[in-house]
């Protein structure tokens, strides 16, 4: 069955419809084909940005400014150390 030709947004309800509206119907259908029937964890947007934030912290580190970075990024000094030295 060729779902792309026979399927439209009006056939969806609730969260499925919201997701299809957010992604677009074509992307929603791809997601259903790839993950249909399984549980999928979707990260929060701030988690996606964390990698770039951590790289920026590493670039700004001068060997002695952990406290300043902690204040600037609203993180604990321990968190800054973990980012820098893990």
FIDRENRO-403525 format. One record per residue (C-alpha): residue number from 1; residue in one letter; chain; y negated, x negated, z negated. Coordinates in steps of 0.05 Angstrom, whole numbers, padded with zeros to 5 digits, always signed. Example, Ala and Ser with C-alpha at 12.3 -4.5 7.8 and 13.67 -1.06 7.14 Angstrom:
BEGIN
(1; "A"; "A"; (+00090; -00246; -00156))
(2; "S"; "A"; (+00021; -00273; -00143))
***
This chain:
BEGIN
(1; "X"; "A"; (+00000; +00000; +00000))
(2; "X"; "A"; (-00068; -00027; +00020))
(3; "X"; "A"; (-00109; -00011; -00042))
(4; "X"; "A"; (-00174; -00037; -00013))
(5; "X"; "A"; (-00175; +00016; +00041))
(6; "X"; "A"; (-00152; +00075; -00001))
(7; "X"; "A"; (-00189; +00064; -00066))
(8; "X"; "A"; (-00260; +00081; -00088))
(9; "X"; "A"; (-00302; +00079; -00151))
(10; "X"; "A"; (-00298; +00155; -00162))
(11; "X"; "A"; (-00224; +00147; -00177))
(12; "X"; "A"; (-00239; +00108; -00240))
(13; "X"; "A"; (-00261; +00132; -00309))
(14; "X"; "A"; (-00284; +00103; -00375))
(15; "X"; "A"; (-00281; +00028; -00385))
(16; "X"; "A"; (-00246; +00017; -00319))
(17; "X"; "A"; (-00304; +00048; -00282))
(18; "X"; "A"; (-00355; +00009; -00323))
(19; "X"; "A"; (-00320; -00055; -00307))
(20; "X"; "A"; (-00315; -00039; -00233))
(21; "X"; "A"; (-00390; -00022; -00232))
(22; "X"; "A"; (-00407; -00088; -00268))
(23; "X"; "A"; (-00363; -00131; -00224))
(24; "X"; "A"; (-00365; -00093; -00159))
(25; "X"; "A"; (-00305; -00055; -00132))
(26; "X"; "A"; (-00278; -00114; -00091))
(27; "X"; "A"; (-00278; -00161; -00151))
(28; "X"; "A"; (-00249; -00107; -00195))
(29; "X"; "A"; (-00191; -00097; -00147))
(30; "X"; "A"; (-00178; -00172; -00146))
(31; "X"; "A"; (-00178; -00173; -00222))
(32; "X"; "A"; (-00128; -00115; -00224))
(33; "X"; "A"; (-00082; -00150; -00174))
(34; "X"; "A"; (-00086; -00216; -00212))
(35; "X"; "A"; (-00083; -00191; -00284))
(36; "X"; "A"; (-00060; -00119; -00281))
(37; "X"; "A"; (-00018; -00100; -00340))
(38; "X"; "A"; (-00032; -00162; -00380))
(39; "X"; "A"; (-00081; -00177; -00436))
(40; "X"; "A"; (-00141; -00218; -00416))
(41; "X"; "A"; (-00189; -00252; -00464))
(42; "X"; "A"; (-00260; -00258; -00437))
(43; "X"; "A"; (-00305; -00308; -00471))
(44; "X"; "A"; (-00374; -00290; -00496))
(45; "X"; "A"; (-00431; -00314; -00453))
(46; "X"; "A"; (-00456; -00361; -00508))
(47; "X"; "A"; (-00388; -00395; -00507))
(48; "X"; "A"; (-00396; -00411; -00433))
(49; "X"; "A"; (-00464; -00442; -00447))
(50; "X"; "A"; (-00436; -00484; -00504))
(51; "X"; "A"; (-00410; -00539; -00458))
(52; "X"; "A"; (-00478; -00551; -00428))
(53; "X"; "A"; (-00511; -00548; -00496))
(54; "X"; "A"; (-00462; -00600; -00523))
(55; "X"; "A"; (-00474; -00646; -00463))
(56; "X"; "A"; (-00549; -00640; -00475))
(57; "X"; "A"; (-00540; -00658; -00549))
(58; "X"; "A"; (-00501; -00720; -00528))
(59; "X"; "A"; (-00555; -00740; -00479))
(60; "X"; "A"; (-00609; -00732; -00532))
(61; "X"; "A"; (-00571; -00770; -00586))
(62; "X"; "A"; (-00604; -00837; -00600))
(63; "X"; "A"; (-00558; -00862; -00655))
(64; "X"; "A"; (-00599; -00837; -00714))
(65; "X"; "A"; (-00627; -00767; -00698))
(66; "X"; "A"; (-00570; -00722; -00723))
(67; "X"; "A"; (-00615; -00683; -00770))
(68; "X"; "A"; (-00668; -00672; -00716))
(69; "X"; "A"; (-00615; -00647; -00667))
(70; "X"; "A"; (-00586; -00601; -00721))
(71; "X"; "A"; (-00654; -00569; -00731))
(72; "X"; "A"; (-00669; -00565; -00657))
(73; "X"; "A"; (-00603; -00530; -00640))
(74; "X"; "A"; (-00598; -00490; -00705))
(75; "X"; "A"; (-00532; -00523; -00722))
(76; "X"; "A"; (-00507; -00559; -00783))
(77; "X"; "A"; (-00507; -00635; -00784))
(78; "X"; "A"; (-00431; -00631; -00789))
(79; "X"; "A"; (-00429; -00590; -00725))
(80; "X"; "A"; (-00473; -00641; -00690))
(81; "X"; "A"; (-00427; -00697; -00713))
(82; "X"; "A"; (-00366; -00659; -00687))
(83; "X"; "A"; (-00400; -00651; -00619))
(84; "X"; "A"; (-00419; -00724; -00616))
(85; "X"; "A"; (-00356; -00757; -00642))
(86; "X"; "A"; (-00296; -00714; -00623))
***
